[in-house]
Amino acid sequence: MLILARPYFRVKVFGRENIPGNTAVLFISNHASYLDPPLIGMCVPGQIHYMGKKELFATPLSSWFFRKLRVIPINRTGIDRKGIIECRQILESGKRLLLFPEGTRTQTGEMQEIKPGAALLISGLTDVSIAPVYIEGSFRAFPKGVRFPRPVPITIRFGEPFKITQKGVALDKKDYYKSLSRLFYEKIKALERNSDTN
């Protein structure tokens, strides 16, 4: 399928040189379509893990299938501490994880507010590189309610990675998570603004 995806969607990738080498990386991206995980994943060298809603794991067969694809089940109602712990273990072991911090696909094509779970996940992991990603065109290609993807051009942009530190933070945890969420939003949004100039 992925072999056919690139010519079908005329996928263009920018900023591939920004993808860190052999190190733990948390990729944070906007989320507009079911196409986003596989299309972003195929642009990242090596293995990458994903987060997926727990409803995908409703049967033993689907659970086996998505686990084989390295998808970690997440309960989207509230903060899933068990899922967050599993994701932190992935990063702590030096692996790569793709996260959509909006929590669900956009229904309008516009980027949504960032949920606090992303900040909770990365908090304290100062050795993990965070790589912002912006995918454009996937909403028009495969929005909610459409049964088959349309051949719409898709562009994926990888921004410069960054790391966080909690040293000298003069905020309580709630405000700290809010500040991280705003930072994540701005890092992803900046890639969308850059796409308007190219």
mmCIF file of the C-alpha atoms, coordinates in Angstrom:
data_MODEL
# 
_entry.id   MODEL 
# 
loop_
_atom_site.group_PDB 
_atom_site.id 
_atom_site.type_symbol 
_atom_site.label_atom_id 
_atom_site.label_alt_id 
_atom_site.label_comp_id 
_atom_site.label_asym_id 
_atom_site.label_entity_id 
_atom_site.label_seq_id 
_atom_site.pdbx_PDB_ins_code 
_atom_site.Cartn_x 
_atom_site.Cartn_y 
_atom_site.Cartn_z 
_atom_site.occupancy 
_atom_site.B_iso_or_equiv 
_atom_site.pdbx_formal_charge 
_atom_site.auth_seq_id 
_atom_site.auth_comp_id 
_atom_site.auth_asym_id 
_atom_site.auth_atom_id 
_atom_site.pdbx_PDB_model_num 
ATOM 1   C CA . MET A 1 1   ? 0.000   0.000   0.000  1.00 0.00 ? 1   MET A CA 1 
ATOM 2   C CA . LEU A 1 2   ? 2.733   2.448   0.994  1.00 0.00 ? 2   LEU A CA 1 
ATOM 3   C CA . ILE A 1 3   ? 4.567   1.751   -2.263 1.00 0.00 ? 3   ILE A CA 1 
ATOM 4   C CA . LEU A 1 4   ? 1.469   2.989   -4.099 1.00 0.00 ? 4   LEU A CA 1 
ATOM 5   C CA . ALA A 1 5   ? 0.785   5.866   -1.700 1.00 0.00 ? 5   ALA A CA 1 
ATOM 6   C CA . ARG A 1 6   ? 3.690   8.051   -2.773 1.00 0.00 ? 6   ARG A CA 1 
ATOM 7   C CA . PRO A 1 7   ? 2.728   8.319   -6.488 1.00 0.00 ? 7   PRO A CA 1 
ATOM 8   C CA . TYR A 1 8   ? -1.034  8.302   -5.740 1.00 0.00 ? 8   TYR A CA 1 
ATOM 9   C CA . PHE A 1 9   ? -0.804  11.302  -3.416 1.00 0.00 ? 9   PHE A CA 1 
ATOM 10  C CA . ARG A 1 10  ? 2.273   12.794  -5.119 1.00 0.00 ? 10  ARG A CA 1 
ATOM 11  C CA . VAL A 1 11  ? 3.861   12.995  -1.670 1.00 0.00 ? 11  VAL A CA 1 
ATOM 12  C CA . LYS A 1 12  ? 6.500   15.695  -1.204 1.00 0.00 ? 12  LYS A CA 1 
ATOM 13  C CA . VAL A 1 13  ? 8.745   15.695  1.847  1.00 0.00 ? 13  VAL A CA 1 
ATOM 14  C CA . PHE A 1 14  ? 10.658  18.719  3.142  1.00 0.00 ? 14  PHE A CA 1 
ATOM 15  C CA . GLY A 1 15  ? 13.086  18.912  6.045  1.00 0.00 ? 15  GLY A CA 1 
ATOM 16  C CA . ARG A 1 16  ? 14.065  15.267  6.040  1.00 0.00 ? 16  ARG A CA 1 
ATOM 17  C CA . GLU A 1 17  ? 17.547  16.425  7.113  1.00 0.00 ? 17  GLU A CA 1 
ATOM 18  C CA . ASN A 1 18  ? 15.971  17.585  10.391 1.00 0.00 ? 18  ASN A CA 1 
ATOM 19  C CA . ILE A 1 19  ? 15.115  14.022  11.446 1.00 0.00 ? 19  ILE A CA 1 
ATOM 20  C CA . PRO A 1 20  ? 17.545  13.075  14.247 1.00 0.00 ? 20  PRO A CA 1 
ATOM 21  C CA . GLY A 1 21  ? 19.736  10.003  13.808 1.00 0.00 ? 21  GLY A CA 1 
ATOM 22  C CA . ASN A 1 22  ? 19.914  7.007   16.140 1.00 0.00 ? 22  ASN A CA 1 
ATOM 23  C CA . THR A 1 23  ? 18.292  8.544   19.198 1.00 0.00 ? 23  THR A CA 1 
ATOM 24  C CA . ALA A 1 24  ? 14.963  8.709   20.991 1.00 0.00 ? 24  ALA A CA 1 
ATOM 25  C CA . VAL A 1 25  ? 12.582  11.006  19.098 1.00 0.00 ? 25  VAL A CA 1 
ATOM 26  C CA . LEU A 1 26  ? 9.049   12.141  19.804 1.00 0.00 ? 26  LEU A CA 1 
ATOM 27  C CA . PHE A 1 27  ? 7.451   13.300  16.547 1.00 0.00 ? 27  PHE A CA 1 
ATOM 28  C CA . ILE A 1 28  ? 4.529   15.675  17.148 1.00 0.00 ? 28  ILE A CA 1 
ATOM 29  C CA . SER A 1 29  ? 2.190   16.383  14.247 1.00 0.00 ? 29  SER A CA 1 
ATOM 30  C CA . ASN A 1 30  ? -1.153  17.887  13.330 1.00 0.00 ? 30  ASN A CA 1 
ATOM 31  C CA . HIS A 1 31  ? -3.835  15.280  12.678 1.00 0.00 ? 31  HIS A CA 1 
ATOM 32  C CA . ALA A 1 32  ? -6.297  15.552  9.801  1.00 0.00 ? 32  ALA A CA 1 
ATOM 33  C CA . SER A 1 33  ? -6.792  12.049  8.438  1.00 0.00 ? 33  SER A CA 1 
ATOM 34  C CA . TYR A 1 34  ? -6.264  8.316   8.894  1.00 0.00 ? 34  TYR A CA 1 
ATOM 35  C CA . LEU A 1 35  ? -3.556  8.748   6.250  1.00 0.00 ? 35  LEU A CA 1 
ATOM 36  C CA . ASP A 1 36  ? -1.318  10.724  8.595  1.00 0.00 ? 36  ASP A CA 1 
ATOM 37  C CA . PRO A 1 37  ? 0.317   7.882   10.598 1.00 0.00 ? 37  PRO A CA 1 
ATOM 38  C CA . PRO A 1 38  ? 1.386   5.669   7.664  1.00 0.00 ? 38  PRO A CA 1 
ATOM 39  C CA . LEU A 1 39  ? 2.447   8.569   5.427  1.00 0.00 ? 39  LEU A CA 1 
ATOM 40  C CA . ILE A 1 40  ? 4.560   10.221  8.118  1.00 0.00 ? 40  ILE A CA 1 
ATOM 41  C CA . GLY A 1 41  ? 5.877   6.849   9.250  1.00 0.00 ? 41  GLY A CA 1 
ATOM 42  C CA . MET A 1 42  ? 7.104   5.917   5.791  1.00 0.00 ? 42  MET A CA 1 
ATOM 43  C CA . CYS A 1 43  ? 9.226   9.094   5.715  1.00 0.00 ? 43  CYS A CA 1 
ATOM 44  C CA . VAL A 1 44  ? 11.071  8.246   8.930  1.00 0.00 ? 44  VAL A CA 1 
ATOM 45  C CA . PRO A 1 45  ? 14.036  5.872   8.589  1.00 0.00 ? 45  PRO A CA 1 
ATOM 46  C CA . GLY A 1 46  ? 13.922  2.829   10.837 1.00 0.00 ? 46  GLY A CA 1 
ATOM 47  C CA . GLN A 1 47  ? 11.068  1.706   13.046 1.00 0.00 ? 47  GLN A CA 1 
ATOM 48  C CA . ILE A 1 48  ? 8.564   4.077   14.559 1.00 0.00 ? 48  ILE A CA 1 
ATOM 49  C CA . HIS A 1 49  ? 5.862   3.501   17.149 1.00 0.00 ? 49  HIS A CA 1 
ATOM 50  C CA . TYR A 1 50  ? 2.411   5.062   17.091 1.00 0.00 ? 50  TYR A CA 1 
ATOM 51  C CA . MET A 1 51  ? -0.369  5.933   19.499 1.00 0.00 ? 51  MET A CA 1 
ATOM 52  C CA . GLY A 1 52  ? -3.902  4.811   18.593 1.00 0.00 ? 52  GLY A CA 1 
ATOM 53  C CA . LYS A 1 53  ? -7.329  4.994   20.182 1.00 0.00 ? 53  LYS A CA 1 
ATOM 54  C CA . LYS A 1 54  ? -8.139  1.941   22.298 1.00 0.00 ? 54  LYS A CA 1 
ATOM 55  C CA . GLU A 1 55  ? -11.254 1.268   20.172 1.00 0.00 ? 55  GLU A CA 1 
ATOM 56  C CA . LEU A 1 56  ? -8.916  -0.074  17.489 1.00 0.00 ? 56  LEU A CA 1 
ATOM 57  C CA . PHE A 1 57  ? -8.074  -2.955  19.854 1.00 0.00 ? 57  PHE A CA 1 
ATOM 58  C CA . ALA A 1 58  ? -11.669 -4.114  20.396 1.00 0.00 ? 58  ALA A CA 1 
ATOM 59  C CA . THR A 1 59  ? -11.108 -7.706  19.197 1.00 0.00 ? 59  THR A CA 1 
ATOM 60  C CA . PRO A 1 60  ? -8.212  -10.139 19.663 1.00 0.00 ? 60  PRO A CA 1 
ATOM 61  C CA . LEU A 1 61  ? -7.502  -10.052 15.925 1.00 0.00 ? 61  LEU A CA 1 
ATOM 62  C CA . SER A 1 62  ? -7.463  -6.249  15.660 1.00 0.00 ? 62  SER A CA 1 
ATOM 63  C CA . SER A 1 63  ? -5.406  -6.029  18.847 1.00 0.00 ? 63  SER A CA 1 
ATOM 64  C CA . TRP A 1 64  ? -2.817  -8.442  17.416 1.00 0.00 ? 64  TRP A CA 1 
ATOM 65  C CA . PHE A 1 65  ? -2.787  -6.563  14.092 1.00 0.00 ? 65  PHE A CA 1 
ATOM 66  C CA . PHE A 1 66  ? -2.236  -3.088  15.529 1.00 0.00 ? 66  PHE A CA 1 
ATOM 67  C CA . ARG A 1 67  ? 0.322   -4.325  18.029 1.00 0.00 ? 67  ARG A CA 1 
ATOM 68  C CA . LYS A 1 68  ? 2.242   -5.792  15.080 1.00 0.00 ? 68  LYS A CA 1 
ATOM 69  C CA . LEU A 1 69  ? 2.193   -2.300  13.564 1.00 0.00 ? 69  LEU A CA 1 
ATOM 70  C CA . ARG A 1 70  ? 3.701   -0.976  16.828 1.00 0.00 ? 70  ARG A CA 1 
ATOM 71  C CA . VAL A 1 71  ? 0.543   0.913   17.814 1.00 0.00 ? 71  VAL A CA 1 
ATOM 72  C CA . ILE A 1 72  ? 0.058   1.654   21.520 1.00 0.00 ? 72  ILE A CA 1 
ATOM 73  C CA . PRO A 1 73  ? -3.585  1.770   22.691 1.00 0.00 ? 73  PRO A CA 1 
ATOM 74  C CA . ILE A 1 74  ? -4.651  5.029   24.324 1.00 0.00 ? 74  ILE A CA 1 
ATOM 75  C CA . ASN A 1 75  ? -7.864  5.861   26.154 1.00 0.00 ? 75  ASN A CA 1 
ATOM 76  C CA . ARG A 1 76  ? -8.818  9.296   24.852 1.00 0.00 ? 76  ARG A CA 1 
ATOM 77  C CA . THR A 1 77  ? -11.269 10.034  27.668 1.00 0.00 ? 77  THR A CA 1 
ATOM 78  C CA . GLY A 1 78  ? -9.202  11.806  30.291 1.00 0.00 ? 78  GLY A CA 1 
ATOM 79  C CA . ILE A 1 79  ? -5.519  11.083  30.815 1.00 0.00 ? 79  ILE A CA 1 
ATOM 80  C CA . ASP A 1 80  ? -4.517  7.479   30.162 1.00 0.00 ? 80  ASP A CA 1 
ATOM 81  C CA . ARG A 1 81  ? -1.637  7.035   32.606 1.00 0.00 ? 81  ARG A CA 1 
ATOM 82  C CA . LYS A 1 82  ? -1.071  3.405   31.631 1.00 0.00 ? 82  LYS A CA 1 
ATOM 83  C CA . GLY A 1 83  ? -0.708  4.375   27.964 1.00 0.00 ? 83  GLY A CA 1 
ATOM 84  C CA . ILE A 1 84  ? 1.536   7.299   28.844 1.00 0.00 ? 84  ILE A CA 1 
ATOM 85  C CA . ILE A 1 85  ? 3.817   5.024   30.894 1.00 0.00 ? 85  ILE A CA 1 
ATOM 86  C CA . GLU A 1 86  ? 4.125   2.608   27.959 1.00 0.00 ? 86  GLU A CA 1 
ATOM 87  C CA . CYS A 1 87  ? 4.948   5.489   25.602 1.00 0.00 ? 87  CYS A CA 1 
ATOM 88  C CA . ARG A 1 88  ? 7.548   6.858   28.008 1.00 0.00 ? 88  ARG A CA 1 
ATOM 89  C CA . GLN A 1 89  ? 9.156   3.427   28.144 1.00 0.00 ? 89  GLN A CA 1 
ATOM 90  C CA . ILE A 1 90  ? 9.372   3.441   24.348 1.00 0.00 ? 90  ILE A CA 1 
ATOM 91  C CA . LEU A 1 91  ? 11.210  6.779   24.412 1.00 0.00 ? 91  LEU A CA 1 
ATOM 92  C CA . GLU A 1 92  ? 13.385  5.872   27.391 1.00 0.00 ? 92  GLU A CA 1 
ATOM 93  C CA . SER A 1 93  ? 14.609  2.817   25.477 1.00 0.00 ? 93  SER A CA 1 
ATOM 94  C CA . GLY A 1 94  ? 15.855  5.090   22.675 1.00 0.00 ? 94  GLY A CA 1 
ATOM 95  C CA . LYS A 1 95  ? 13.066  4.390   20.178 1.00 0.00 ? 95  LYS A CA 1 
ATOM 96  C CA . ARG A 1 96  ? 10.839  6.668   18.099 1.00 0.00 ? 96  ARG A CA 1 
ATOM 97  C CA . LEU A 1 97  ? 7.232   7.582   18.700 1.00 0.00 ? 97  LEU A CA 1 
ATOM 98  C CA . LEU A 1 98  ? 4.717   9.526   16.609 1.00 0.00 ? 98  LEU A CA 1 
ATOM 99  C CA . LEU A 1 99  ? 2.158   11.517  18.598 1.00 0.00 ? 99  LEU A CA 1 
ATOM 100 C CA . PHE A 1 100 ? -0.806  13.595  17.446 1.00 0.00 ? 100 PHE A CA 1 
ATOM 101 C CA . PRO A 1 101 ? -1.173  15.953  20.416 1.00 0.00 ? 101 PRO A CA 1 
ATOM 102 C CA . GLU A 1 102 ? -4.575  17.257  19.271 1.00 0.00 ? 102 GLU A CA 1 
ATOM 103 C CA . GLY A 1 103 ? -5.924  13.897  20.411 1.00 0.00 ? 103 GLY A CA 1 
ATOM 104 C CA . THR A 1 104 ? -8.189  13.297  17.425 1.00 0.00 ? 104 THR A CA 1 
ATOM 105 C CA . ARG A 1 105 ? -8.592  14.200  13.765 1.00 0.00 ? 105 ARG A CA 1 
ATOM 106 C CA . THR A 1 106 ? -9.735  17.695  12.894 1.00 0.00 ? 106 THR A CA 1 
ATOM 107 C CA . GLN A 1 107 ? -13.233 18.010  11.456 1.00 0.00 ? 107 GLN A CA 1 
ATOM 108 C CA . THR A 1 108 ? -12.560 21.343  9.729  1.00 0.00 ? 108 THR A CA 1 
ATOM 109 C CA . GLY A 1 109 ? -9.035  21.007  8.392  1.00 0.00 ? 109 GLY A CA 1 
ATOM 110 C CA . GLU A 1 110 ? -7.789  23.563  10.918 1.00 0.00 ? 110 GLU A CA 1 
ATOM 111 C CA . MET A 1 111 ? -5.379  22.562  13.637 1.00 0.00 ? 111 MET A CA 1 
ATOM 112 C CA . GLN A 1 112 ? -7.036  22.065  17.025 1.00 0.00 ? 112 GLN A CA 1 
ATOM 113 C CA . GLU A 1 113 ? -5.979  22.856  20.566 1.00 0.00 ? 113 GLU A CA 1 
ATOM 114 C CA . ILE A 1 114 ? -3.205  20.692  21.990 1.00 0.00 ? 114 ILE A CA 1 
ATOM 115 C CA . LYS A 1 115 ? -4.254  18.288  24.761 1.00 0.00 ? 115 LYS A CA 1 
ATOM 116 C CA . PRO A 1 116 ? -2.178  18.202  28.003 1.00 0.00 ? 116 PRO A CA 1 
ATOM 117 C CA . GLY A 1 117 ? -1.346  14.501  27.618 1.00 0.00 ? 117 GLY A CA 1 
ATOM 118 C CA . ALA A 1 118 ? 1.492   15.308  25.220 1.00 0.00 ? 118 ALA A CA 1 
ATOM 119 C CA . ALA A 1 119 ? 3.199   17.533  27.784 1.00 0.00 ? 119 ALA A CA 1 
ATOM 120 C CA . LEU A 1 120 ? 2.652   14.951  30.522 1.00 0.00 ? 120 LEU A CA 1 
ATOM 121 C CA . LEU A 1 121 ? 4.221   12.283  28.311 1.00 0.00 ? 121 LEU A CA 1 
ATOM 122 C CA . ILE A 1 122 ? 7.429   14.185  27.598 1.00 0.00 ? 122 ILE A CA 1 
ATOM 123 C CA . SER A 1 123 ? 7.793   15.911  30.972 1.00 0.00 ? 123 SER A CA 1 
ATOM 124 C CA . GLY A 1 124 ? 11.147  15.071  32.515 1.00 0.00 ? 124 GLY A CA 1 
ATOM 125 C CA . LEU A 1 125 ? 12.509  13.266  29.450 1.00 0.00 ? 125 LEU A CA 1 
ATOM 126 C CA . THR A 1 126 ? 15.179  15.875  28.777 1.00 0.00 ? 126 THR A CA 1 
ATOM 127 C CA . ASP A 1 127 ? 17.275  13.559  26.575 1.00 0.00 ? 127 ASP A CA 1 
ATOM 128 C CA . VAL A 1 128 ? 14.465  12.993  24.057 1.00 0.00 ? 128 VAL A CA 1 
ATOM 129 C CA . SER A 1 129 ? 14.469  15.026  20.849 1.00 0.00 ? 129 SER A CA 1 
ATOM 130 C CA . ILE A 1 130 ? 11.088  16.462  19.869 1.00 0.00 ? 130 ILE A CA 1 
ATOM 131 C CA . ALA A 1 131 ? 10.564  16.806  16.120 1.00 0.00 ? 131 ALA A CA 1 
ATOM 132 C CA . PRO A 1 132 ? 7.586   18.869  14.906 1.00 0.00 ? 132 PRO A CA 1 
ATOM 133 C CA . VAL A 1 133 ? 5.819   17.697  11.744 1.00 0.00 ? 133 VAL A CA 1 
ATOM 134 C CA . TYR A 1 134 ? 3.138   19.282  9.599  1.00 0.00 ? 134 TYR A CA 1 
ATOM 135 C CA . ILE A 1 135 ? 1.163   17.266  7.054  1.00 0.00 ? 135 ILE A CA 1 
ATOM 136 C CA . GLU A 1 136 ? -0.803  19.184  4.441  1.00 0.00 ? 136 GLU A CA 1 
ATOM 137 C CA . GLY A 1 137 ? -3.381  17.808  2.024  1.00 0.00 ? 137 GLY A CA 1 
ATOM 138 C CA . SER A 1 138 ? -4.422  14.710  3.951  1.00 0.00 ? 138 SER A CA 1 
ATOM 139 C CA . PHE A 1 139 ? -7.642  16.374  5.121  1.00 0.00 ? 139 PHE A CA 1 
ATOM 140 C CA . ARG A 1 140 ? -8.727  17.040  1.537  1.00 0.00 ? 140 ARG A CA 1 
ATOM 141 C CA . ALA A 1 141 ? -7.610  13.569  0.516  1.00 0.00 ? 141 ALA A CA 1 
ATOM 142 C CA . PHE A 1 142 ? -9.366  11.591  3.232  1.00 0.00 ? 142 PHE A CA 1 
ATOM 143 C CA . PRO A 1 143 ? -11.555 13.591  5.647  1.00 0.00 ? 143 PRO A CA 1 
ATOM 144 C CA . LYS A 1 144 ? -14.034 12.029  8.039  1.00 0.00 ? 144 LYS A CA 1 
ATOM 145 C CA . GLY A 1 145 ? -17.003 10.511  6.216  1.00 0.00 ? 145 GLY A CA 1 
ATOM 146 C CA . VAL A 1 146 ? -15.150 9.743   2.973  1.00 0.00 ? 146 VAL A CA 1 
ATOM 147 C CA . ARG A 1 147 ? -14.906 6.027   2.155  1.00 0.00 ? 147 ARG A CA 1 
ATOM 148 C CA . PHE A 1 148 ? -11.925 6.058   -0.194 1.00 0.00 ? 148 PHE A CA 1 
ATOM 149 C CA . PRO A 1 149 ? -8.970  8.486   -0.320 1.00 0.00 ? 149 PRO A CA 1 
ATOM 150 C CA . ARG A 1 150 ? -8.897  11.031  -3.126 1.00 0.00 ? 150 ARG A CA 1 
ATOM 151 C CA . PRO A 1 151 ? -5.688  11.547  -5.162 1.00 0.00 ? 151 PRO A CA 1 
ATOM 152 C CA . VAL A 1 152 ? -4.903  14.916  -3.574 1.00 0.00 ? 152 VAL A CA 1 
ATOM 153 C CA . PRO A 1 153 ? -1.232  16.047  -3.355 1.00 0.00 ? 153 PRO A CA 1 
ATOM 154 C CA . ILE A 1 154 ? 0.172   15.688  0.160  1.00 0.00 ? 154 ILE A CA 1 
ATOM 155 C CA . THR A 1 155 ? 3.149   17.533  1.626  1.00 0.00 ? 155 THR A CA 1 
ATOM 156 C CA . ILE A 1 156 ? 4.988   16.564  4.807  1.00 0.00 ? 156 ILE A CA 1 
ATOM 157 C CA . ARG A 1 157 ? 7.335   18.993  6.554  1.00 0.00 ? 157 ARG A CA 1 
ATOM 158 C CA . PHE A 1 158 ? 9.774   18.088  9.321  1.00 0.00 ? 158 PHE A CA 1 
ATOM 159 C CA . GLY A 1 159 ? 10.919  20.969  11.509 1.00 0.00 ? 159 GLY A CA 1 
ATOM 160 C CA . GLU A 1 160 ? 14.112  21.360  13.507 1.00 0.00 ? 160 GLU A CA 1 
ATOM 161 C CA . PRO A 1 161 ? 14.142  19.128  16.590 1.00 0.00 ? 161 PRO A CA 1 
ATOM 162 C CA . PHE A 1 162 ? 14.326  20.596  20.077 1.00 0.00 ? 162 PHE A CA 1 
ATOM 163 C CA . LYS A 1 163 ? 14.522  19.405  23.667 1.00 0.00 ? 163 LYS A CA 1 
ATOM 164 C CA . ILE A 1 164 ? 12.872  20.569  26.855 1.00 0.00 ? 164 ILE A CA 1 
ATOM 165 C CA . THR A 1 165 ? 14.209  21.087  30.332 1.00 0.00 ? 165 THR A CA 1 
ATOM 166 C CA . GLN A 1 166 ? 12.480  21.591  33.645 1.00 0.00 ? 166 GLN A CA 1 
ATOM 167 C CA . LYS A 1 167 ? 15.412  23.367  35.240 1.00 0.00 ? 167 LYS A CA 1 
ATOM 168 C CA . GLY A 1 168 ? 14.441  26.686  36.733 1.00 0.00 ? 168 GLY A CA 1 
ATOM 169 C CA . VAL A 1 169 ? 10.732  26.262  35.978 1.00 0.00 ? 169 VAL A CA 1 
ATOM 170 C CA . ALA A 1 170 ? 8.842   28.691  38.201 1.00 0.00 ? 170 ALA A CA 1 
ATOM 171 C CA . LEU A 1 171 ? 5.388   27.331  37.391 1.00 0.00 ? 171 LEU A CA 1 
ATOM 172 C CA . ASP A 1 172 ? 3.145   24.763  38.998 1.00 0.00 ? 172 ASP A CA 1 
ATOM 173 C CA . LYS A 1 173 ? 2.631   21.525  37.060 1.00 0.00 ? 173 LYS A CA 1 
ATOM 174 C CA . LYS A 1 174 ? -0.655  22.584  35.482 1.00 0.00 ? 174 LYS A CA 1 
ATOM 175 C CA . ASP A 1 175 ? 0.785   25.831  34.148 1.00 0.00 ? 175 ASP A CA 1 
ATOM 176 C CA . TYR A 1 176 ? 3.940   24.045  33.055 1.00 0.00 ? 176 TYR A CA 1 
ATOM 177 C CA . TYR A 1 177 ? 1.956   21.545  30.992 1.00 0.00 ? 177 TYR A CA 1 
ATOM 178 C CA . LYS A 1 178 ? -0.014  24.408  29.465 1.00 0.00 ? 178 LYS A CA 1 
ATOM 179 C CA . SER A 1 179 ? 3.202   26.186  28.503 1.00 0.00 ? 179 SER A CA 1 
ATOM 180 C CA . LEU A 1 180 ? 4.551   23.022  26.867 1.00 0.00 ? 180 LEU A CA 1 
ATOM 181 C CA . SER A 1 181 ? 1.279   22.526  24.993 1.00 0.00 ? 181 SER A CA 1 
ATOM 182 C CA . ARG A 1 182 ? 1.494   26.082  23.658 1.00 0.00 ? 182 ARG A CA 1 
ATOM 183 C CA . LEU A 1 183 ? 5.100   25.455  22.610 1.00 0.00 ? 183 LEU A CA 1 
ATOM 184 C CA . PHE A 1 184 ? 4.130   22.262  20.749 1.00 0.00 ? 184 PHE A CA 1 
ATOM 185 C CA . TYR A 1 185 ? 1.277   24.075  19.012 1.00 0.00 ? 185 TYR A CA 1 
ATOM 186 C CA . GLU A 1 186 ? 3.531   26.921  17.873 1.00 0.00 ? 186 GLU A CA 1 
ATOM 187 C CA . LYS A 1 187 ? 6.263   24.562  16.630 1.00 0.00 ? 187 LYS A CA 1 
ATOM 188 C CA . ILE A 1 188 ? 3.775   22.651  14.447 1.00 0.00 ? 188 ILE A CA 1 
ATOM 189 C CA . LYS A 1 189 ? 1.904   25.787  13.382 1.00 0.00 ? 189 LYS A CA 1 
ATOM 190 C CA . ALA A 1 190 ? 5.150   27.420  12.265 1.00 0.00 ? 190 ALA A CA 1 
ATOM 191 C CA . LEU A 1 191 ? 5.599   24.654  9.693  1.00 0.00 ? 191 LEU A CA 1 
ATOM 192 C CA . GLU A 1 192 ? 2.127   25.390  8.338  1.00 0.00 ? 192 GLU A CA 1 
ATOM 193 C CA . ARG A 1 193 ? 3.033   29.066  7.984  1.00 0.00 ? 193 ARG A CA 1 
ATOM 194 C CA . ASN A 1 194 ? 6.271   28.105  6.238  1.00 0.00 ? 194 ASN A CA 1 
ATOM 195 C CA . SER A 1 195 ? 4.268   26.105  3.698  1.00 0.00 ? 195 SER A CA 1 
ATOM 196 C CA . ASP A 1 196 ? 2.494   29.305  2.649  1.00 0.00 ? 196 ASP A CA 1 
ATOM 197 C CA . THR A 1 197 ? 5.786   30.868  1.572  1.00 0.00 ? 197 THR A CA 1 
ATOM 198 C CA . ASN A 1 198 ? 6.971   27.923  -0.566 1.00 0.00 ? 198 ASN A CA 1 
# 
